[in-house]
Structures are given as structure tokens and as C-alpha cells.
Amino acid sequence: MAYSGTSRIDIDAPLEEVFALATDVEGFGAWIKDIREVEVLGRTKDGLATAARMRVDVSIREVEYILDYEYDRPNGVSWSSRPGGDIKSLEGSYAFEVNDDGGTDVTYTLELDPGFPVPGFLLKRATKHITSAALSGLKARAEDA
């Protein structure tokens, strides 16, 4: 059973800075507390991760998966999981737009299918938690920088 969600937040930081933080895959653990380990498996010629192995604490257990990344610099980044990890599928994206105050509007989209039995209400709660952590962590990191 898959669950998806979309959320939005305003960040008081320039778009390029928000893009840089959101694409610093190795730095995720500093602002997303559930991430236990990140290993970048490949990079673009300008240093952005093309793939990374993640180990994440999802409360009931730790899961590991590999994400492939695509970029629309500086307007967004998207990712999708490879088959064979501890989850069936994970797809997501950040989309960035300059707002009227010179800050950045960020839209986060996530679709998660754990591939193992999870009650619907727990899957919904997990997706909401992931989305909230990703947006609030990015906001805090960008506004403190």
C-alpha cells in the first residue's frame, strides 16, 4: 500500500542557498535526525550526488535503500528508490521558487510504499513525519546558515 503527500513551506533564504542545502546529500544527517548513514555512490561533473545509499530509522526498525537523483538546477531535485532495498518504493521531490520577499517557497512531494505490512494510519503518520522533518529541518538549516 502506497501513501503520498505534498507540503509547502516558506524559507527566509535565497533560492540558490536552499537548493545547495537540499542537494547536499552527505549533510542530510545534520538536519534530518532519522538518517543514520549516507553513502554517496556517484556524482555529476559539478559534484551533485547521482545516487546514494541511505540507512534510516523509521521507528519500528532501520531500513536501507538506494536513491537515484535528478536535478533541475536551481528549481528542484527529485529522487526515486532502486529495486532491492528494504522498501518497495520511495519517490520524492523538492521544488523551489523565489517568493515576493526574496526568500524561497519550497514544495515537498513524497510517495512511499514500504513493501511490508503497515497499517494505513501508521503509513500516513510516517509520511507526514518524513515530510515535516524534511521541510522544517531544511528551513531551520537554511535560516540559521
Steps between C-alpha positions, in 0.01 A plus 500: 500500500646834395436835656583842361501854626601851407587790729631850455706741710650849463870528581665834568810423293597543133399227255860404411585453869192284559580295190858447622384378843227275356746337261782450753414132543795431729383777734145367546581340835573843647140615456292184452532314830368164373785456250764272646739468205549636149743371241520685168541245219549736205523869411433733210793692353409796726492287816131428556413147610353283226437211741529439873446215741298603806446331835202654679330438834126465435410438867403135466837413342784636291467473122756531226447600138671667206365820347571631150490880464409733213545876504338804344750751634406721686127428482487154649624152567321166482589150610378145466605180670660208322342156525648267757521713816304459821208698356299435185512856367571855603465798268521863590598848400573851614382786277635851565362841401608851596226665703403870515730561800808359325482179699411158367170312481571130530257224402582148617332198344535143622358163399590204720421130466682312777444160343423345838177502697437833670158612619371789289491745788866426584603540137317833485668610825843391373457690173388810689799467735747464211352800319497715813857406593624571147337843481552623857857370504581670170342824620692497829828416325456770232387774736781429748768496230 
